[in-house]
Amino acid sequence: MFDHVAASFATFVAAARHRLSSEQTGATAVEYALMVGLIAVVLIAGVTLFGGQLNTFFNGLGTKLNIVPAAPAAPAAG
């Protein structure tokens, strides 16, 4: 009888460990999603704030390197 109780307890502990490790994985995924969201917000804010200055900088750099800007794409027929 003791063997049966010990086996049941061991099964319970194994299931609890598996469940806790699965919950840890879910929490990690949420943390990564929050980090990706924060990075996206920072990038959008940076481009909004410094977009004009970056455009001027890269256009000046292209001029110094004698790079001809690409022609705008032709509108689609139809």
N, CA, C and O atoms as a CHARMM CRD file, in Angstrom:
* protein
*
  312
    1    1 MET  N      0.82100  -1.18900   0.00000 PROA 1      0.00000
    2    1 MET  CA     0.00000   0.00000   0.00000 PROA 1      0.00000
    3    1 MET  C      0.86800   1.25600   0.00000 PROA 1      0.00000
    4    1 MET  O      0.55800   2.23400  -0.68000 PROA 1      0.00000
    5    2 PHE  N      1.96200   1.22100   0.77100 PROA 2      0.00000
    6    2 PHE  CA     2.85300   2.37900   0.82300 PROA 2      0.00000
    7    2 PHE  C      3.45000   2.66800  -0.55200 PROA 2      0.00000
    8    2 PHE  O      3.63100   3.82900  -0.92000 PROA 2      0.00000
    9    3 ASP  N      3.75700   1.60800  -1.31600 PROA 3      0.00000
   10    3 ASP  CA     4.31600   1.79700  -2.65800 PROA 3      0.00000
   11    3 ASP  C      3.33300   2.53500  -3.56200 PROA 3      0.00000
   12    3 ASP  O      3.72600   3.37800  -4.36800 PROA 3      0.00000
   13    4 HSD  N      2.06600   2.21100  -3.41900 PROA 4      0.00000
   14    4 HSD  CA     1.04000   2.86700  -4.23300 PROA 4      0.00000
   15    4 HSD  C      0.94500   4.35100  -3.88100 PROA 4      0.00000
   16    4 HSD  O      0.82200   5.18500  -4.77900 PROA 4      0.00000
   17    5 VAL  N      0.99800   4.69500  -2.60000 PROA 5      0.00000
   18    5 VAL  CA     0.94400   6.09400  -2.17000 PROA 5      0.00000
   19    5 VAL  C      2.18400   6.84500  -2.65000 PROA 5      0.00000
   20    5 VAL  O      2.08100   7.98200  -3.10900 PROA 5      0.00000
   21    6 ALA  N      3.35300   6.21700  -2.54700 PROA 6      0.00000
   22    6 ALA  CA     4.60200   6.84700  -2.98200 PROA 6      0.00000
   23    6 ALA  C      4.58200   7.08300  -4.48500 PROA 6      0.00000
   24    6 ALA  O      5.03200   8.12900  -4.95300 PROA 6      0.00000
   25    7 ALA  N      4.07000   6.12900  -5.24200 PROA 7      0.00000
   26    7 ALA  CA     3.99400   6.29000  -6.69300 PROA 7      0.00000
   27    7 ALA  C      3.02100   7.41100  -7.06000 PROA 7      0.00000
   28    7 ALA  O      3.29200   8.19400  -7.97100 PROA 7      0.00000
   29    8 SER  N      1.91600   7.49000  -6.37100 PROA 8      0.00000
   30    8 SER  CA     0.93800   8.54800  -6.63200 PROA 8      0.00000
   31    8 SER  C      1.53300   9.91900  -6.30500 PROA 8      0.00000
   32    8 SER  O      1.32800  10.88600  -7.03800 PROA 8      0.00000
   33    9 PHE  N      2.27100   9.98700  -5.19800 PROA 9      0.00000
   34    9 PHE  CA     2.89800  11.25000  -4.81200 PROA 9      0.00000
   35    9 PHE  C      3.95600  11.66100  -5.83400 PROA 9      0.00000
   36    9 PHE  O      4.06000  12.83500  -6.18800 PROA 9      0.00000
   37   10 ALA  N      4.74200  10.69000  -6.30700 PROA 10     0.00000
   38   10 ALA  CA     5.76500  10.97500  -7.30800 PROA 10     0.00000
   39   10 ALA  C      5.12400  11.47400  -8.60500 PROA 10     0.00000
   40   10 ALA  O      5.64300  12.39000  -9.24200 PROA 10     0.00000
   41   11 THR  N      4.00700  10.87900  -8.99100 PROA 11     0.00000
   42   11 THR  CA     3.29100  11.32500 -10.18900 PROA 11     0.00000
   43   11 THR  C      2.76800  12.74200 -10.00300 PROA 11     0.00000
   44   11 THR  O      2.84600  13.56100 -10.91800 PROA 11     0.00000
   45   12 PHE  N      2.23300  13.03400  -8.81500 PROA 12     0.00000
   46   12 PHE  CA     1.72300  14.36900  -8.50800 PROA 12     0.00000
   47   12 PHE  C      2.84500  15.40500  -8.58000 PROA 12     0.00000
   48   12 PHE  O      2.65800  16.48300  -9.14500 PROA 12     0.00000
   49   13 VAL  N      3.99500  15.08600  -8.01900 PROA 13     0.00000
   50   13 VAL  CA     5.13400  16.01200  -8.04500 PROA 13     0.00000
   51   13 VAL  C      5.60900  16.23800  -9.48000 PROA 13     0.00000
   52   13 VAL  O      5.90600  17.37000  -9.86000 PROA 13     0.00000
   53   14 ALA  N      5.68400  15.18000 -10.27300 PROA 14     0.00000
   54   14 ALA  CA     6.11800  15.31400 -11.66500 PROA 14     0.00000
   55   14 ALA  C      5.14000  16.18300 -12.45700 PROA 14     0.00000
   56   14 ALA  O      5.56100  17.01800 -13.25700 PROA 14     0.00000
   57   15 ALA  N      3.85300  15.99200 -12.23900 PROA 15     0.00000
   58   15 ALA  CA     2.84700  16.79400 -12.94100 PROA 15     0.00000
   59   15 ALA  C      2.93400  18.25500 -12.50600 PROA 15     0.00000
   60   15 ALA  O      2.80100  19.15600 -13.33400 PROA 15     0.00000
   61   16 ALA  N      3.15500  18.49500 -11.22000 PROA 16     0.00000
   62   16 ALA  CA     3.26700  19.87000 -10.71800 PROA 16     0.00000
   63   16 ALA  C      4.49700  20.55400 -11.30700 PROA 16     0.00000
   64   16 ALA  O      4.43400  21.72500 -11.68100 PROA 16     0.00000
   65   17 ARG  N      5.60300  19.84200 -11.39200 PROA 17     0.00000
   66   17 ARG  CA     6.81900  20.42200 -11.98900 PROA 17     0.00000
   67   17 ARG  C      6.58800  20.78000 -13.45500 PROA 17     0.00000
   68   17 ARG  O      6.98600  21.84900 -13.91700 PROA 17     0.00000
   69   18 HSD  N      5.94300  19.87500 -14.17000 PROA 18     0.00000
   70   18 HSD  CA     5.66600  20.13500 -15.58300 PROA 18     0.00000
   71   18 HSD  C      4.75200  21.34800 -15.74100 PROA 18     0.00000
   72   18 HSD  O      4.95800  22.18300 -16.62200 PROA 18     0.00000
   73   19 ARG  N      3.76400  21.43300 -14.89700 PROA 19     0.00000
   74   19 ARG  CA     2.82000  22.54800 -14.96500 PROA 19     0.00000
   75   19 ARG  C      3.51100  23.87200 -14.65600 PROA 19     0.00000
   76   19 ARG  O      3.27600  24.87300 -15.33200 PROA 19     0.00000
   77   20 LEU  N      4.36200  23.87400 -13.63200 PROA 20     0.00000
   78   20 LEU  CA     5.08000  25.10100 -13.28500 PROA 20     0.00000
   79   20 LEU  C      6.04700  25.51400 -14.38400 PROA 20     0.00000
   80   20 LEU  O      6.17600  26.70200 -14.68100 PROA 20     0.00000
   81   21 SER  N      6.72400  24.55400 -14.98800 PROA 21     0.00000
   82   21 SER  CA     7.65300  24.90000 -16.05900 PROA 21     0.00000
   83   21 SER  C      6.89800  25.42800 -17.27500 PROA 21     0.00000
   84   21 SER  O      7.40300  26.30600 -17.97600 PROA 21     0.00000
   85   22 SER  N      5.71400  24.91700 -17.53500 PROA 22     0.00000
   86   22 SER  CA     4.90600  25.42300 -18.64100 PROA 22     0.00000
   87   22 SER  C      4.46400  26.85000 -18.35900 PROA 22     0.00000
   88   22 SER  O      4.45800  27.68300 -19.26500 PROA 22     0.00000
   89   23 GLU  N      4.09500  27.14500 -17.12200 PROA 23     0.00000
   90   23 GLU  CA     3.68200  28.49400 -16.76500 PROA 23     0.00000
   91   23 GLU  C      4.85500  29.46500 -16.86700 PROA 23     0.00000
   92   23 GLU  O      4.65700  30.62700 -17.22200 PROA 23     0.00000
   93   24 GLN  N      6.05600  29.01900 -16.56800 PROA 24     0.00000
   94   24 GLN  CA     7.24300  29.85800 -16.71000 PROA 24     0.00000
   95   24 GLN  C      7.43800  30.22600 -18.17900 PROA 24     0.00000
   96   24 GLN  O      7.79200  31.36200 -18.49500 PROA 24     0.00000
   97   25 THR  N      7.20900  29.27300 -19.07200 PROA 25     0.00000
   98   25 THR  CA     7.36500  29.53400 -20.49200 PROA 25     0.00000
   99   25 THR  C      6.36600  30.57400 -20.95300 PROA 25     0.00000
  100   25 THR  O      6.71700  31.45600 -21.73700 PROA 25     0.00000
  101   26 GLY  N      5.13900  30.49500 -20.49100 PROA 26     0.00000
  102   26 GLY  CA     4.13100  31.48000 -20.84500 PROA 26     0.00000
  103   26 GLY  C      4.49800  32.85800 -20.34600 PROA 26     0.00000
  104   26 GLY  O      4.30300  33.84700 -21.05200 PROA 26     0.00000
  105   27 ALA  N      5.02400  32.93400 -19.14700 PROA 27     0.00000
  106   27 ALA  CA     5.43400  34.23000 -18.60400 PROA 27     0.00000
  107   27 ALA  C      6.58000  34.80800 -19.41300 PROA 27     0.00000
  108   27 ALA  O      6.63300  36.01800 -19.63300 PROA 27     0.00000
  109   28 THR  N      7.48700  33.97100 -19.85300 PROA 28     0.00000
  110   28 THR  CA     8.60900  34.44500 -20.65400 PROA 28     0.00000
  111   28 THR  C      8.11200  34.99700 -21.98800 PROA 28     0.00000
  112   28 THR  O      8.61300  36.02000 -22.45400 PROA 28     0.00000
  113   29 ALA  N      7.14700  34.34500 -22.59800 PROA 29     0.00000
  114   29 ALA  CA     6.59800  34.82300 -23.86500 PROA 29     0.00000
  115   29 ALA  C      5.94100  36.18800 -23.68100 PROA 29     0.00000
  116   29 ALA  O      6.06200  37.05600 -24.54500 PROA 29     0.00000
  117   30 VAL  N      5.25200  36.38100 -22.57100 PROA 30     0.00000
  118   30 VAL  CA     4.62500  37.67200 -22.29700 PROA 30     0.00000
  119   30 VAL  C      5.69000  38.74100 -22.10700 PROA 30     0.00000
  120   30 VAL  O      5.53300  39.86000 -22.59400 PROA 30     0.00000
  121   31 GLU  N      6.75700  38.41800 -21.41300 PROA 31     0.00000
  122   31 GLU  CA     7.83700  39.38000 -21.20500 PROA 31     0.00000
  123   31 GLU  C      8.47400  39.78000 -22.53400 PROA 31     0.00000
  124   31 GLU  O      8.75400  40.95800 -22.75500 PROA 31     0.00000
  125   32 TYR  N      8.70300  38.81200 -23.41800 PROA 32     0.00000
  126   32 TYR  CA     9.26400  39.12400 -24.72100 PROA 32     0.00000
  127   32 TYR  C      8.30900  39.99100 -25.53200 PROA 32     0.00000
  128   32 TYR  O      8.74700  40.91500 -26.21800 PROA 32     0.00000
  129   33 ALA  N      7.02300  39.70900 -25.46400 PROA 33     0.00000
  130   33 ALA  CA     6.04100  40.51900 -26.18800 PROA 33     0.00000
  131   33 ALA  C      6.04500  41.95900 -25.68100 PROA 33     0.00000
  132   33 ALA  O      5.94400  42.89600 -26.47400 PROA 33     0.00000
  133   34 LEU  N      6.16000  42.14100 -24.37100 PROA 34     0.00000
  134   34 LEU  CA     6.22200  43.49200 -23.81500 PROA 34     0.00000
  135   34 LEU  C      7.48100  44.21800 -24.27700 PROA 34     0.00000
  136   34 LEU  O      7.42900  45.40600 -24.59500 PROA 34     0.00000
  137   35 MET  N      8.60400  43.51700 -24.31600 PROA 35     0.00000
  138   35 MET  CA     9.84800  44.14000 -24.78000 PROA 35     0.00000
  139   35 MET  C      9.74800  44.53700 -26.25400 PROA 35     0.00000
  140   35 MET  O     10.18300  45.62500 -26.63400 PROA 35     0.00000
  141   36 VAL  N      9.18100  43.66500 -27.08200 PROA 36     0.00000
  142   36 VAL  CA     9.03300  43.97800 -28.50700 PROA 36     0.00000
  143   36 VAL  C      8.11900  45.18600 -28.68100 PROA 36     0.00000
  144   36 VAL  O      8.39000  46.05700 -29.50800 PROA 36     0.00000
  145   37 GLY  N      7.04300  45.24400 -27.91000 PROA 37     0.00000
  146   37 GLY  CA     6.14200  46.39000 -27.97700 PROA 37     0.00000
  147   37 GLY  C      6.82900  47.67900 -27.58000 PROA 37     0.00000
  148   37 GLY  O      6.64600  48.70900 -28.23000 PROA 37     0.00000
  149   38 LEU  N      7.62300  47.63300 -26.51300 PROA 38     0.00000
  150   38 LEU  CA     8.34700  48.82300 -26.06400 PROA 38     0.00000
  151   38 LEU  C      9.37000  49.27100 -27.10900 PROA 38     0.00000
  152   38 LEU  O      9.51200  50.46800 -27.36100 PROA 38     0.00000
  153   39 ILE  N     10.07100  48.33300 -27.70700 PROA 39     0.00000
  154   39 ILE  CA    11.04100  48.67300 -28.75100 PROA 39     0.00000
  155   39 ILE  C     10.33000  49.31600 -29.93200 PROA 39     0.00000
  156   39 ILE  O     10.83000  50.28700 -30.50100 PROA 39     0.00000
  157   40 ALA  N      9.16700  48.78600 -30.30900 PROA 40     0.00000
  158   40 ALA  CA     8.41000  49.36900 -31.42600 PROA 40     0.00000
  159   40 ALA  C      7.99500  50.80000 -31.11100 PROA 40     0.00000
  160   40 ALA  O      8.08400  51.67300 -31.97400 PROA 40     0.00000
  161   41 VAL  N      7.54400  51.05200 -29.88800 PROA 41     0.00000
  162   41 VAL  CA     7.13300  52.40400 -29.50100 PROA 41     0.00000
  163   41 VAL  C      8.32600  53.35500 -29.56500 PROA 41     0.00000
  164   41 VAL  O      8.19800  54.47700 -30.05400 PROA 41     0.00000
  165   42 VAL  N      9.47900  52.91500 -29.07800 PROA 42     0.00000
  166   42 VAL  CA    10.67900  53.76000 -29.10600 PROA 42     0.00000
  167   42 VAL  C     11.10800  54.04800 -30.54800 PROA 42     0.00000
  168   42 VAL  O     11.48500  55.17700 -30.86400 PROA 42     0.00000
  169   43 LEU  N     11.05600  53.04100 -31.42100 PROA 43     0.00000
  170   43 LEU  CA    11.43100  53.25400 -32.81800 PROA 43     0.00000
  171   43 LEU  C     10.47600  54.22700 -33.51200 PROA 43     0.00000
  172   43 LEU  O     10.91200  55.11100 -34.24900 PROA 43     0.00000
  173   44 ILE  N      9.19700  54.06300 -33.27700 PROA 44     0.00000
  174   44 ILE  CA     8.21500  54.96700 -33.89400 PROA 44     0.00000
  175   44 ILE  C      8.42000  56.39100 -33.39000 PROA 44     0.00000
  176   44 ILE  O      8.38100  57.34000 -34.17400 PROA 44     0.00000
  177   45 ALA  N      8.63600  56.54300 -32.09400 PROA 45     0.00000
  178   45 ALA  CA     8.86800  57.88200 -31.53600 PROA 45     0.00000
  179   45 ALA  C     10.15800  58.48400 -32.10300 PROA 45     0.00000
  180   45 ALA  O     10.19400  59.67500 -32.41500 PROA 45     0.00000
  181   46 GLY  N     11.20200  57.68700 -32.23900 PROA 46     0.00000
  182   46 GLY  CA    12.46900  58.18100 -32.77900 PROA 46     0.00000
  183   46 GLY  C     12.34900  58.62000 -34.21700 PROA 46     0.00000
  184   46 GLY  O     12.87200  59.66800 -34.59400 PROA 46     0.00000
  185   47 VAL  N     11.66500  57.82800 -35.02700 PROA 47     0.00000
  186   47 VAL  CA    11.49100  58.19600 -36.43400 PROA 47     0.00000
  187   47 VAL  C     10.61600  59.43800 -36.54400 PROA 47     0.00000
  188   47 VAL  O     10.86300  60.30000 -37.38800 PROA 47     0.00000
  189   48 THR  N      9.59800  59.53500 -35.70000 PROA 48     0.00000
  190   48 THR  CA     8.72900  60.71600 -35.73000 PROA 48     0.00000
  191   48 THR  C      9.50300  61.97000 -35.34200 PROA 48     0.00000
  192   48 THR  O      9.36400  63.01300 -35.98100 PROA 48     0.00000
  193   49 LEU  N     10.31000  61.86800 -34.30400 PROA 49     0.00000
  194   49 LEU  CA    11.04300  63.04100 -33.82200 PROA 49     0.00000
  195   49 LEU  C     12.21500  63.42300 -34.72000 PROA 49     0.00000
  196   49 LEU  O     12.45600  64.60800 -34.95400 PROA 49     0.00000
  197   50 PHE  N     12.94000  62.43500 -35.22200 PROA 50     0.00000
  198   50 PHE  CA    14.17500  62.71000 -35.94700 PROA 50     0.00000
  199   50 PHE  C     14.10300  62.37800 -37.43300 PROA 50     0.00000
  200   50 PHE  O     15.12700  62.40100 -38.11500 PROA 50     0.00000
  201   51 GLY  N     12.91400  62.07100 -37.94900 PROA 51     0.00000
  202   51 GLY  CA    12.77600  61.65700 -39.34700 PROA 51     0.00000
  203   51 GLY  C     13.28700  62.69300 -40.33000 PROA 51     0.00000
  204   51 GLY  O     14.00700  62.35400 -41.26900 PROA 51     0.00000
  205   52 GLY  N     12.92100  63.95600 -40.12700 PROA 52     0.00000
  206   52 GLY  CA    13.37300  65.01700 -41.03500 PROA 52     0.00000
  207   52 GLY  C     14.87200  65.19300 -41.00800 PROA 52     0.00000
  208   52 GLY  O     15.50600  65.35900 -42.05000 PROA 52     0.00000
  209   53 GLN  N     15.44100  65.15800 -39.81500 PROA 53     0.00000
  210   53 GLN  CA    16.89200  65.31000 -39.68600 PROA 53     0.00000
  211   53 GLN  C     17.62600  64.12400 -40.31900 PROA 53     0.00000
  212   53 GLN  O     18.66400  64.30200 -40.95600 PROA 53     0.00000
  213   54 LEU  N     17.08300  62.91300 -40.14300 PROA 54     0.00000
  214   54 LEU  CA    17.71100  61.74100 -40.75500 PROA 54     0.00000
  215   54 LEU  C     17.63000  61.81400 -42.27500 PROA 54     0.00000
  216   54 LEU  O     18.58100  61.45300 -42.96800 PROA 54     0.00000
  217   55 ASN  N     16.48900  62.28200 -42.79700 PROA 55     0.00000
  218   55 ASN  CA    16.34000  62.42600 -44.24400 PROA 55     0.00000
  219   55 ASN  C     17.37200  63.40900 -44.79600 PROA 55     0.00000
  220   55 ASN  O     18.01500  63.13800 -45.81000 PROA 55     0.00000
  221   56 THR  N     17.52600  64.54000 -44.12900 PROA 56     0.00000
  222   56 THR  CA    18.51800  65.53600 -44.55100 PROA 56     0.00000
  223   56 THR  C     19.92600  64.97000 -44.48500 PROA 56     0.00000
  224   56 THR  O     20.72400  65.16800 -45.40100 PROA 56     0.00000
  225   57 PHE  N     20.22800  64.27000 -43.40800 PROA 57     0.00000
  226   57 PHE  CA    21.56200  63.67900 -43.23800 PROA 57     0.00000
  227   57 PHE  C     21.87800  62.69500 -44.36100 PROA 57     0.00000
  228   57 PHE  O     22.94200  62.76900 -44.97500 PROA 57     0.00000
  229   58 PHE  N     20.94900  61.77000 -44.62800 PROA 58     0.00000
  230   58 PHE  CA    21.23000  60.74600 -45.63200 PROA 58     0.00000
  231   58 PHE  C     21.21300  61.32000 -47.04400 PROA 58     0.00000
  232   58 PHE  O     21.95000  60.84100 -47.90600 PROA 58     0.00000
  233   59 ASN  N     20.39200  62.33100 -47.29900 PROA 59     0.00000
  234   59 ASN  CA    20.44900  62.98300 -48.60900 PROA 59     0.00000
  235   59 ASN  C     21.79200  63.67900 -48.80000 PROA 59     0.00000
  236   59 ASN  O     22.37600  63.59700 -49.88000 PROA 59     0.00000
  237   60 GLY  N     22.29000  64.35900 -47.77500 PROA 60     0.00000
  238   60 GLY  CA    23.60600  64.99600 -47.84800 PROA 60     0.00000
  239   60 GLY  C     24.71300  63.97200 -48.02700 PROA 60     0.00000
  240   60 GLY  O     25.65600  64.19900 -48.78500 PROA 60     0.00000
  241   61 LEU  N     24.60400  62.86400 -47.34400 PROA 61     0.00000
  242   61 LEU  CA    25.59200  61.79800 -47.47100 PROA 61     0.00000
  243   61 LEU  C     25.57800  61.23100 -48.88800 PROA 61     0.00000
  244   61 LEU  O     26.63000  60.97900 -49.47400 PROA 61     0.00000
  245   62 GLY  N     24.37800  61.03200 -49.43300 PROA 62     0.00000
  246   62 GLY  CA    24.26700  60.53600 -50.80700 PROA 62     0.00000
  247   62 GLY  C     24.86200  61.50100 -51.80500 PROA 62     0.00000
  248   62 GLY  O     25.48800  61.08400 -52.77900 PROA 62     0.00000
  249   63 THR  N     24.67100  62.80400 -51.57000 PROA 63     0.00000
  250   63 THR  CA    25.24100  63.81800 -52.46100 PROA 63     0.00000
  251   63 THR  C     26.75600  63.77500 -52.40900 PROA 63     0.00000
  252   63 THR  O     27.41200  63.84500 -53.44800 PROA 63     0.00000
  253   64 LYS  N     27.32300  63.66200 -51.21300 PROA 64     0.00000
  254   64 LYS  CA    28.78700  63.60600 -51.08600 PROA 64     0.00000
  255   64 LYS  C     29.36600  62.36000 -51.74300 PROA 64     0.00000
  256   64 LYS  O     30.48900  62.38800 -52.24800 PROA 64     0.00000
  257   65 LEU  N     28.61000  61.27100 -51.74000 PROA 65     0.00000
  258   65 LEU  CA    29.08600  60.02800 -52.33900 PROA 65     0.00000
  259   65 LEU  C     28.68900  59.90400 -53.80800 PROA 65     0.00000
  260   65 LEU  O     28.94700  58.88100 -54.44300 PROA 65     0.00000
  261   66 ASN  N     28.05600  60.95800 -54.34900 PROA 66     0.00000
  262   66 ASN  CA    27.59800  60.98000 -55.74500 PROA 66     0.00000
  263   66 ASN  C     26.63700  59.83700 -56.04900 PROA 66     0.00000
  264   66 ASN  O     26.72500  59.20100 -57.10000 PROA 66     0.00000
  265   67 ILE  N     25.72900  59.58700 -55.13000 PROA 67     0.00000
  266   67 ILE  CA    24.70200  58.56300 -55.32700 PROA 67     0.00000
  267   67 ILE  C     23.45100  59.25000 -55.84800 PROA 67     0.00000
  268   67 ILE  O     22.94100  60.18400 -55.22900 PROA 67     0.00000
  269   68 VAL  N     22.96400  58.78600 -56.98300 PROA 68     0.00000
  270   68 VAL  CA    21.76200  59.37700 -57.57700 PROA 68     0.00000
  271   68 VAL  C     20.56200  58.71600 -56.91400 PROA 68     0.00000
  272   68 VAL  O     20.48400  57.48800 -56.87700 PROA 68     0.00000
  273   69 PRO  N     19.61600  59.51100 -56.38400 PROA 69     0.00000
  274   69 PRO  CA    18.44600  58.89000 -55.77900 PROA 69     0.00000
  275   69 PRO  C     17.61600  58.15400 -56.81400 PROA 69     0.00000
  276   69 PRO  O     17.55600  58.55200 -57.97700 PROA 69     0.00000
  277   70 ALA  N     16.98800  57.09500 -56.38900 PROA 70     0.00000
  278   70 ALA  CA    16.16100  56.30400 -57.29600 PROA 70     0.00000
  279   70 ALA  C     14.95800  57.11600 -57.72700 PROA 70     0.00000
  280   70 ALA  O     14.40700  57.89800 -56.95200 PROA 70     0.00000
  281   71 ALA  N     14.55700  56.92000 -58.97900 PROA 71     0.00000
  282   71 ALA  CA    13.37600  57.60700 -59.50400 PROA 71     0.00000
  283   71 ALA  C     12.13300  57.05200 -58.81300 PROA 71     0.00000
  284   71 ALA  O     12.08100  55.86300 -58.49900 PROA 71     0.00000
  285   72 PRO  N     11.13500  57.89600 -58.57300 PROA 72     0.00000
  286   72 PRO  CA     9.91900  57.38600 -57.95200 PROA 72     0.00000
  287   72 PRO  C      9.25100  56.36300 -58.85700 PROA 72     0.00000
  288   72 PRO  O      9.34900  56.43900 -60.08200 PROA 72     0.00000
  289   73 ALA  N      8.58700  55.43000 -58.25200 PROA 73     0.00000
  290   73 ALA  CA     7.93300  54.36500 -59.00700 PROA 73     0.00000
  291   73 ALA  C      6.78800  54.94900 -59.81000 PROA 73     0.00000
  292   73 ALA  O      6.07700  55.84100 -59.34700 PROA 73     0.00000
  293   74 ALA  N      6.62000  54.43400 -61.02100 PROA 74     0.00000
  294   74 ALA  CA     5.52900  54.89500 -61.89800 PROA 74     0.00000
  295   74 ALA  C      4.20400  54.39100 -61.34700 PROA 74     0.00000
  296   74 ALA  O      4.13100  53.27400 -60.83300 PROA 74     0.00000
  297   75 PRO  N      3.15900  55.20300 -61.44900 PROA 75     0.00000
  298   75 PRO  CA     1.85900  54.73400 -60.95900 PROA 75     0.00000
  299   75 PRO  C      1.36500  53.53200 -61.76500 PROA 75     0.00000
  300   75 PRO  O      1.64900  53.41100 -62.95600 PROA 75     0.00000
  301   76 ALA  N      0.64600  52.67600 -61.11800 PROA 76     0.00000
  302   76 ALA  CA     0.14800  51.47200 -61.76200 PROA 76     0.00000
  303   76 ALA  C     -0.91500  51.83100 -62.79500 PROA 76     0.00000
  304   76 ALA  O     -1.77500  52.67800 -62.55700 PROA 76     0.00000
  305   77 ALA  N     -0.83800  51.17900 -63.92500 PROA 77     0.00000
  306   77 ALA  CA    -1.81900  51.43900 -64.99300 PROA 77     0.00000
  307   77 ALA  C     -3.13700  50.76800 -64.63000 PROA 77     0.00000
  308   77 ALA  O     -3.16700  49.64800 -64.12100 PROA 77     0.00000
  309   78 GLY  N     -4.19100  51.46200 -64.89600 PROA 78     0.00000
  310   78 GLY  CA    -5.44100  50.75700 -64.70200 PROA 78     0.00000
  311   78 GLY  C     -6.44200  51.52400 -64.04400 PROA 78     0.00000
  312   78 GLY  O     -7.54900  51.03300 -63.82200 PROA 78     0.00000
